[in-house]
Amino acid sequence: MLTAHRIQLDLNNVQRTYLARAAGVARFAYNWALTAWRRQYLAWKADPALPRPSEASLRRQLNAVKREKYPWMLDVTKCAPQMAIMQLGRAFENFFAGRARYPTYRRKGADDRVTISNDKFQVEGRRLRVPKLGWVHMREALRFSGHVVSACLSRTADHWYASITVDCPDSPHPPADNQGAVGVDLGVTRLATLSTGETIEGPKALQCKLDKLRRLSRALSRKVKGSANRAKARLKLARLHERITHRRREGLHQLTTSLTRRFCMIGIEDLNVRGMMRNPKLARLIADMGWSEFRRQIVHKAARRGGKVILVDRWYPSSKTCSACGHVLETLTLAQRSWNCPKCGTAHDRDINAAVNLMKMAVSSTVPACGGESAGLVHMRQAKLAPEKQESSVKADHG
C-alpha cells in the first residue's frame, strides 16, 4: 500500500533558493512540454504519418536542446524537468480516459513543487538528501517503514514540505476495537453526529478566522502591484490560509482516526459535495467542514485496519425515515431539527435519527464487518426517488 508522509523542512537561505530554482525549472519544463504536446498533437491530427506526442519523446527532445537553449536547467537536479514531463504524461492519460480535465499551465507561486525519484535521494532519521544540494533537516522522522518510492518538495506560503511516498505492508496498523457498527451523519452546524448519540462540533477553521481573512484580503487589494508591500501582504494572507488548512485537516484526522480505531463498520452517505457546493447559502459552510476530505481519510484508514466503510445511496431519506418503525415523512425542512413520528410517536433528533438509519443500512449490508478481502469501501445503491422528490429529499437530509 502506497502511503505518503508530509513533513515540514527546516531550511536556510541557500537551501530555500535552490528549491525555488528547482521548482522553477520543473514548472518551465512542464509548461514547455504542454506547449510542444499541443503543437505536435495538432500536427499529428492533420498528418497521421507524423509521430504522435508522448512524454518519453518530449523528455528526449528537452534533453537534446537544454544544454544550448536552457543551460540554467543544469544547475539543479535532472529529476526536476524529467519528473515534471512524466507528470504531464499521466495528466494526459487521465484526460483521455475521462478522469480529469485538459491539463493547464503551472503558475509561479501556486505550483511551486519538484519531484525526485527514489534512486536520487536518501532519508536518514530527520534528514533528507537532495541531489546537488545535500542534506536538509526535517521537523520529524519518517513514520512509515518500507520501500521509499519518491519525494515531492512543495512550498506553501513560505514553508517547504517534503511528501515522501512509501510502499508499506498491507496491514501496518492493529485492527479496530470492534465496537460494532456506527452511522455518521455529516452536517454544517456540527461536523458529525454518530448513531451512538455523540456529536462532534468540528474545528470550523474558516469561520473562526473569517474576519481576519477579510481584513488581510482588503489590505492586499490596496497594495500596488509589484511592490514590496504587496509581497509582504500576500505572504501574510498565504500564511493565514495555511493555518486554516492545517486546523481543518487536524480536526478531520482526529475524528477519522478515532472512528476507525473504535468501529469495524462505518456507514456514511454518498454525498454529491460538488453539486451541494452550488448552493450559495451553504457552500462556504460545506467547504469549511471538509466533507470530501473526511471521506478520503476515513476510507483509507478503515482499509488499513481491516474495517469497512459503507456508502449509502445519496437518495436514501435518512433524516425523514423513522429509525424505530421505518415510517417516511412526506416533507422535512432544514429548520426542523427534531420531529415526532406520526405513526409510532417516537421523538427524534433529526441528526441522530439519520445516523441511526445509516448504521442500520450498514449492518443490513451483506459485507462482513471486519477483515478478509472485503475490507475497504462498499457502495450501497438504493432505488431512486421520483424525479420530483429528489431535490426536496437532498435539501431535507443535509441540514
TIMARDO-584487 format. One record per residue (C-alpha): x, y, z; residue in three letters. Coordinates in pm, whole numbers, plus 32768, in hexadecimal, padded with zeros to 4 digits. Each point is the difference from the previous one (the first is absolute). Layout:
<nodes>
    c1    c2    c3  residu
     X     Y     Z     Ala
...
</nodes>
This chain:
<nodes>
    c1    c2    c3  residu
  8000  8000  8000     Met
  808A  8153  7F9A     Leu
  7FFF  80FD  811B     Thr
  8082  8165  7FFB     Ala
  808E  80B1  8132     His
  800A  817C  7FE9     Arg
  8114  809C  80D5     Ile
  8062  816D  8022     Gln
  816A  8057  7FB1     Leu
  80ED  80E3  80C1     Asp
  80C4  80BD  7EF6     Leu
  8101  8113  7FF1     Asn
  8008  8110  7EF6     Asn
  80E2  7F3A  7F16     Val
  7F1D  7ED0  800D     Gln
  7EC6  80D3  7FCC     Arg
  809E  80A1  7ECF     Thr
  805F  7EB0  7F6B     Tyr
  7EA7  7F69  8030     Leu
  7F5D  8136  7F6C     Ala
  80E0  7FE2  7ECD     Arg
  7FBA  7E8A  7FE3     Ala
  7E89  8042  8013     Ala
  8028  810A  7EF3     Gly
  80B4  7F09  7F1F     Val
  7EF1  7EFB  8036     Ala
  7EF1  8101  7FB5     Arg
  80B3  8075  7EC4     Phe
  8030  7E9A  7F83     Ala
  7E92  7FAE  8040     Tyr
  7F84  8134  7F45     Asn
  80FC  7FCB  7EE6     Trp
  7F8F  7E98  7FD5     Ala
  7E90  8064  8009     Leu
  8037  80FC  7EE5     Thr
  80C8  7F03  7F36     Ala
  7EF8  7EF3  803C     Trp
  7EEB  80E1  7F7B     Arg
  80C7  805D  7ECB     Arg
  806B  7E9C  7FB0     Gln
  7EA8  7F72  8044     Tyr
  7F5C  80F3  7F0B     Leu
  810A  7FA7  7EFC     Ala
  7FC0  7E8C  8038     Trp
  7E89  8033  7FD6     Lys
  803D  80B1  7EB6     Ala
  80FE  7EFD  7F88     Asp
  7FEA  7EA8  80A9     Pro
  814E  7FA3  7F67     Ala
  80AC  80E2  80FC     Leu
  8057  7F71  8158     Pro
  7EFE  802C  8112     Arg
  8082  80C5  812F     Pro
  8058  7F44  813F     Ser
  80AC  8055  8145     Glu
  812C  7F27  7FA3     Ala
  8036  80B6  7EB4     Ser
  7FD9  8154  80A8     Leu
  8103  7FA7  8106     Arg
  80F4  7FA0  7EEE     Arg
  7FB9  8145  7F45     Gln
  8041  80D2  8135     Leu
  8142  7F45  8050     Asn
  807B  8045  7E9F     Ala
  7FD7  8179  8012     Val
  8020  8064  816E     Lys
  817E  801C  8001     Arg
  7FFB  8101  7EE6     Glu
  7EB5  80B5  803D     Lys
  7FC8  7FD6  8175     Tyr
  8153  7FCE  80AD     Pro
  7F73  8081  814C     Trp
  7F3B  7EBB  801A     Met
  8144  7F46  8044     Leu
  8031  80B4  814C     Asp
  7EF6  7F29  80A9     Val
  7FB5  7E8D  800A     Thr
  7F9F  7F61  7EB6     Lys
  7ED0  7F68  80AC     Cys
  7F57  8156  8005     Ala
  7FB7  801A  7E87     Pro
  7FEA  7E8A  7FBF     Gln
  7F02  7FB5  8110     Met
  7F33  8133  7F9F     Ala
  7FDB  7F81  7E9B     Ile
  7FA7  7EA4  8082     Met
  7EF1  80A0  80D4     Gln
  7F7D  80AF  7ECA     Leu
  7FEF  7EAE  7F54     Gly
  7F2C  7F73  811C     Arg
  7F24  8137  7FEF     Ala
  7FBB  7FBD  7E8E     Phe
  7FBB  7E91  804C     Glu
  7EFA  8069  80FE     Asn
  7F71  80FB  7F08     Phe
  7FDA  7F07  7EE5     Phe
  7F6C  7F02  80F4     Ala
  7EF9  80FE  806D     Gly
  807F  8015  8168     Arg
  807B  816A  7FF3     Ala
  7FEE  8141  7F3C     Arg
  80F8  8074  7EFC     Tyr
  814F  8059  80A4     Pro
  8042  8171  8040     Thr
  8140  80C7  8027     Tyr
  80A9  800C  8153     Arg
  801B  8153  80AA     Arg
  8113  8097  80CF     Lys
  7F9F  8017  816E     Gly
  7EE2  7F08  7FDC     Ala
  80B3  7ECE  7F72     Asp
  8158  8012  80A3     Asp
  8065  7E96  801D     Arg
  810B  7F0F  7F8A     Val
  7FF6  7E83  8003     Thr
  8130  7F23  8033     Ile
  800B  7E8E  7FAA     Ser
  805E  7EFF  8107     Asn
  8162  7FBA  7F83     Asp
  8065  816F  800C     Lys
  7FC1  8053  816D     Phe
  8038  7F65  8155     Gln
  7F4E  8010  8150     Val
  80BA  7FCE  8148     Glu
  7F48  804F  8141     Gly
  7F9E  816D  7FF2     Arg
  80D4  804D  7ED0     Arg
  7FB6  7FFB  7E8C     Leu
  8111  8004  7EF8     Arg
  7FA4  80C9  7EC8     Val
  80D6  7FDF  7EC4     Pro
  80F1  8124  7FC6     Lys
  7F96  8097  814D     Leu
  8060  7F0D  8110     Gly
  7F58  7FAE  8147     Trp
  7ED6  80CB  8079     Val
  7F5A  7FE2  8156     His
  7E9B  7F88  8032     Met
  7F1F  8056  8126     Arg
  7FC8  7E8F  804C     Glu
  8076  7EAB  7F90     Ala
  7F4B  7F2C  7F00     Leu
  7EEE  7F42  80B5     Arg
  7FCF  7EE5  7F07     Phe
  80EA  7EE3  7FAF     Ser
  8018  7F68  7EA8     Gly
  8084  8048  7EA5     His
  801C  8176  7FC1     Val
  7F6D  804B  7EA9     Val
  8025  8177  7FCD     Ser
  8009  8153  80AA     Ala
  7F48  813C  7F9C     Cys
  8086  8147  808B     Leu
  7EF6  8110  7FF9     Ser
  7FD6  815F  8089     Arg
  7ED1  8084  80BD     Thr
  8019  816F  805E     Ala
  8170  8019  8068     Asp
  801B  7E9D  8087     His
  808F  7ED6  7F43     Trp
  7F7A  7EA0  8031     Tyr
  807B  7EAA  7F93     Ala
  7EF3  7F05  7FA6     Ser
  80B2  7EB0  8009     Ile
  7F47  7EDB  7F61     Thr
  8045  7EAD  809F     Val
  7F8E  7EA9  7F91     Asp
  7F90  7F73  8151     Cys
  7F82  7EA5  805F     Pro
  7E8A  7FCB  7FD5     Asp
  7FA9  8000  8174     Ser
  80F0  80DF  80C4     Pro
  7EF5  805B  8103     His
  7F4F  7F20  80FF     Pro
  7E94  7FAC  7FB6     Pro
  7EE2  80D1  8086     Ala
  7F78  7FCA  8160     Asp
  7EC4  7F69  7F65     Asn
  7F04  80D2  80BD     Gln
  7F03  7FA2  7EF7     Gly
  7F77  80DC  7EEB     Ala
  7FC9  8176  8007     Val
  7F48  80F4  7F23     Gly
  8096  8157  7FBF     Val
  7F22  811F  7F90     Asp
  80C1  812E  7F80     Leu
  7F74  815E  8027     Gly
  8050  8172  7FEA     Val
  7FA5  8063  8165     Thr
  80BC  7ED6  8091     Arg
  810B  7F45  7F45     Leu
  7F7B  7EA7  8055     Ala
  7EF1  7F57  80CC     Thr
  8030  7E92  805A     Leu
  7EF4  7EFB  802C     Ser
  807E  7FD6  8165     Thr
  7F7F  815E  804D     Gly
  8158  80A5  7FFC     Glu
  8024  814D  7F4D     Thr
  8141  8097  7F76     Ile
  7FF9  8175  7FCA     Glu
  812E  800D  7F1D     Gly
  8116  8107  7FF5     Pro
  7F42  80F7  7F1E     Lys
  8152  8085  7F98     Ala
  7F88  80F8  7EFC     Leu
  7EE3  8088  80D0     Gln
  80E8  804B  8125     Cys
  80F7  80C0  7F25     Lys
  7F0B  809B  7F0A     Leu
  8019  8164  8088     Asp
  817B  7FFB  7FF6     Lys
  7FF7  7F64  7EA5     Leu
  7F25  8119  7F80     Arg
  80DD  8108  809F     Arg
  813E  7F73  7F65     Leu
  7F56  7FD9  7EAF     Ser
  7F97  816D  8002     Arg
  815F  8067  8065     Ala
  8092  7F3A  7EDD     Leu
  7F10  809D  7F06     Ser
  8074  815F  8063     Arg
  8171  7FBA  7FBF     Lys
  80A5  8066  7EB9     Val
  803F  7ED8  7F1C     Lys
  816E  7FA4  7FF0     Gly
  805D  80BA  813E     Ser
  80B3  7F6E  812E     Ala
  7EDA  8055  80E1     Asn
  7F1A  7F33  7F22     Arg
  80EC  7ED7  801A     Ala
  7FFC  801D  817D     Lys
  7E83  8017  8008     Ala
  7FE3  7ED8  7F17     Arg
  80E2  7F32  80E2     Leu
  7F2F  8057  8133     Lys
  7EC5  7F92  7F4E     Leu
  80A3  7EBE  7F89     Ala
  8073  7FAF  8162     Arg
  7E9E  802D  8082     Leu
  7F74  7F1A  7EF4     His
  8107  7F01  8061     Glu
  7F9C  8010  8170     Arg
  7E91  7FD6  7FA4     Ile
  8050  7ED0  7F2B     Thr
  80D4  7F61  8111     His
  7EF6  8037  810A     Arg
  7EEE  7F66  7F29     Arg
  80D6  7ED9  7F9C     Arg
  806B  7FBC  8168     Glu
  7E96  7FF9  8078     Gly
  7FA1  7F0C  7EED     Leu
  812C  7F22  804D     His
  7FA1  7FEC  8170     Gln
  7E97  7FA3  7FAC     Leu
  804C  7EFF  7EF3     Thr
  8113  7F5D  80CE     Thr
  7F18  7FDF  812A     Ser
  7EE8  7F68  7F30     Leu
  80DC  7F02  7F4C     Thr
  80A5  7F9A  8149     Arg
  7EB2  7FBE  80AB     Arg
  7F18  7F77  7EF1     Phe
  802A  7EF3  7EFA     Cys
  7ED9  8070  7F2C     Met
  7FB0  816C  7FB9     Ile
  7ED2  8075  7F3C     Gly
  800A  8153  7F53     Ile
  7F3C  80A2  7EE8     Glu
  8083  8011  7E9D     Asp
  7FDE  8179  7FF3     Leu
  8013  80C8  7EBD     Asn
  80DE  810B  8097     Val
  804A  80AA  7EB6     Arg
  7E8C  8026  7FB8     Gly
  7FB1  807A  8160     Met
  8113  8106  7FE5     Met
  7F2C  80AE  7EF8     Arg
  7F16  8072  8114     Asn
  807C  8164  804A     Pro
  7F72  7FFA  8161     Lys
  80AF  7EC0  806B     Leu
  8137  7FF0  7F25     Ala
  80ED  80AA  80F7     Arg
  7F85  7F31  8127     Leu
  8020  7EBB  7F3C     Ile
  815E  8059  7F8D     Ala
  8064  805E  8162     Asp
  7F93  7EAC  8087     Met
  80CE  7F42  7EFD     Gly
  7F0E  7EE6  7FAC     Trp
  80CA  7F7F  7ED9     Ser
  813F  7FF6  80CF     Glu
  7F44  7F4A  8115     Phe
  7F94  7EF1  7F0E     Arg
  815C  7FDD  7F6C     Arg
  80A2  7FDB  8155     Gln
  7F05  7F10  8095     Ile
  8004  7F19  7ED1     Val
  8176  7FC7  7FF9     His
  8023  7FF2  817D     Lys
  7EEC  7EFC  801C     Ala
  80A4  7F30  7EEF     Ala
  814C  8005  80BB     Arg
  7F58  7F75  8138     Arg
  7F31  7EFD  7F48     Gly
  7EBC  80C1  8034     Gly
  7EE9  8052  7F12     Lys
  7F63  8147  7F8D     Val
  7EA0  7FDD  7F75     Ile
  7F8E  8114  7F14     Leu
  7E86  801F  8011     Val
  7F58  8088  7EC9     Asp
  7FD7  817A  8004     Arg
  7E89  7FE3  7FB5     Trp
  7FBB  7F34  8139     Tyr
  7F25  80DF  80E2     Pro
  80C5  7FC7  813E     Ser
  7F7A  8134  80B5     Ser
  7E93  7FC8  7FA0     Lys
  7FF4  7E8E  8057     Thr
  7F9A  7F9B  8161     Cys
  8115  7F25  808D     Ser
  7F03  7F53  80E3     Ala
  7EE9  7F96  7F12     Cys
  8080  805E  7EA5     Gly
  7EF3  8102  7FB1     His
  8070  8105  7EFE     Val
  7F8A  8168  801C     Leu
  7F81  80B5  7ECE     Glu
  80BE  8142  8049     Thr
  8108  8070  80FA     Leu
  8094  815C  7FEB     Thr
  815E  8062  8069     Leu
  7F72  80D0  811D     Ala
  7F65  7ECC  80A3     Gln
  8116  7F77  80DC     Arg
  7F19  7F0C  80B5     Ser
  7EBA  7F55  7FAC     Trp
  7F09  7EFD  8085     Asn
  7FA5  7ED0  7F34     Cys
  7E8A  8014  7FA8     Pro
  7FED  7E83  7FF5     Lys
  80AC  7F8C  8142     Cys
  8023  814C  80BA     Gly
  817A  7FE5  8031     Thr
  80B2  814D  8030     Ala
  8133  802A  7F21     His
  8126  80E9  7FE9     Asp
  8029  8011  7E87     Arg
  817B  7FD5  8000     Asp
  800A  7EDE  80F6     Ile
  7EDA  7F5E  7F4C     Asn
  80B9  801D  7EB4     Ala
  813B  7F6A  8099     Ala
  7F3B  7EDA  808E     Val
  7F64  7FBE  7EAB     Asn
  8158  8007  7F5E     Leu
  807E  7F09  8103     Met
  7EDB  7F16  7FBA     Lys
  8040  8014  7E8A     Met
  816E  7FA8  803C     Ala
  7FA3  7ED7  80DC     Val
  7EFF  7F84  7F02     Ser
  810C  7FE9  7EF4     Ser
  8079  7EA3  7FAC     Thr
  816E  8064  802D     Val
  80B9  7F6D  812D     Pro
  8049  80FC  8112     Ala
  817B  7FDB  8012     Cys
  812E  7F6A  7F5F     Gly
  8025  7F23  7ECF     Gly
  800A  806B  7E96     Glu
  7EC4  80D0  8031     Ser
  80B0  810F  80CA     Ala
  7FE1  8153  7F5D     Gly
  7EE3  80C2  7F63     Leu
  7EA6  7F7E  7FA2     Val
  7EEF  80BD  7F44     His
  7E95  7FBC  8055     Met
  7F1B  806D  7EE6     Arg
  7E95  8037  8058     Gln
  7EDC  802D  7F17     Ala
  7FEE  816E  7FA6     Lys
  7EDA  80D8  805C     Leu
  7F1C  8096  7EFE     Ala
  80A7  8122  7F47     Pro
  7F1D  8102  809E     Glu
  805D  7F86  8160     Lys
  8179  7FE6  7FD3     Gln
  8054  8170  8034     Glu
  7F21  8024  8132     Ser
  8092  7EC2  8098     Ser
  8167  807E  7FE1     Val
  7FAA  8155  8090     Lys
  7F4A  7F63  8126     Ala
  810D  7F01  8052     Asp
  8138  80DB  8015     His
  7FBA  8103  810B     Gly
</nodes>
